């Protein structure tokens, strides 16, 4: 782990408004993310079903509860791997090259899922997609942050627009793969995800030269003398992981818990490194302290939000009324409801933050609002509990609450992380934010195992109520957090 960083000077002047009032480089960055999201969410929309459906339905026949926890652990692993992607960018290759290489790895993973049958194809595909997605995520986000100066009021709006572009891919992906899974089989759906990533690679390759100059540069290259040392460290880590897996210490049953411990451990190490670094001044140290409650709120939020791919995926398959005049909508299409709402409301929210300027709520208060609404979404399941089928419109309303909560927290989290980051830890602070997402996503898989369809109320009240209590505490602490931020909103 290093203390080097990307050049944080904005790549464009404040007067660059050529892309909907924002720097034109924003278009290139969200185009590759859009297609990556098409492939990722297209694959994830059918992944859980592939794992627990019986062989007669084209699946692998894994126990449903175990499959849900594995999907959560996989999602957590994706975000955990942002640490590696950030380090490779900072010390060896630069963000642009890591982005390009990661996109190739993602495409290879989808090809493995499409062409290699059974558990071997599942493992190879998920490892490649997971590591590749981690390499792409942190660097794309850091580069978006580099387009804006610290005091540029367009920053939150820019991240909201970036988020809207991403969700265009997240909308189309499950529609395509879900239809193909229903009509042709799972492997056709995975193949479509590979094609989508290939399109993203081509589009990105055509726009690479328009990216900021610093994206091509390694700000603080790893000295040749240290390359052997770090090479041995990586080999040692790989050996430890291999031993844990082959001895059964880490297995399918405890993988989600192990992933959660790994995310917590990595986060503690990162915070300790930042606080102890001589390259971090007093103001920056205060800003990192202000980030800790944001990290906790983010992890809690994603533990609920990411249940779209665990609890809600199962709920959609088993309890949702998906019939339209005799035609049954693929369950995977439910995963496209949230992106539809994002596309509708992200632009509205971006315009709102731009219009409010310095009158808009601070980041901590936005986090608390997002977490509060997320809690309300789970409480909204209470009237639907029971033996009957859930109307699609009712679930769509709940997913609207998911979306509004997401817009208050996720793009704001990406934005505030780049603003609070010490200069010596710019990209890696983004990785730290993604560690909160990793922890939350893993918890989403663990929590979904507590859901009992025969006794739903304790789950909805416990999960939703806890989120609301945390949100109220966050709101109460927001003045103190704002003070620690040292002028950052």
Beta strands, then each sheet from edge to edge (+ up, - down):
strand 1: 320-321
strand 2: 323-324
strand 3: 327-328
strand 4: 390-391
sheet 1: 1+ 4+
sheet 2: 2+ 3-
end
